[in-house]
């Protein structure tokens, strides 16, 4: 193209645009930009998946298992019932109430068993005393 042709193309009138078309173009949503929103100072937070499972029996024997991202880190670690109770109290009141309910049942069973053993011990002591008198 010659320099004269370039000047002519630059001078050619552009297509007439109606005010309605301009308003429609302005109202159309702009394409979404990728990345963080401007002004956001939030950082992407990495999460760590740890699963602590505490299991107990009504005999009062408790154990803990710990998994990290699906692989077991600790398995079958014995944990005292008092430590379970304290940890539950630290975590949340609802957790603490649920665990204390289980611990109360265990305490009642142990108290009943203790009463049975004390009665049995008393009976054995009486029999022993009877054997020594004779």
Beta strands, then each sheet from edge to edge (+ up, - down):
strand 1: 50-56
strand 2: 62-68
strand 3: 71-79
sheet 1: 1+ 2- 3+
end
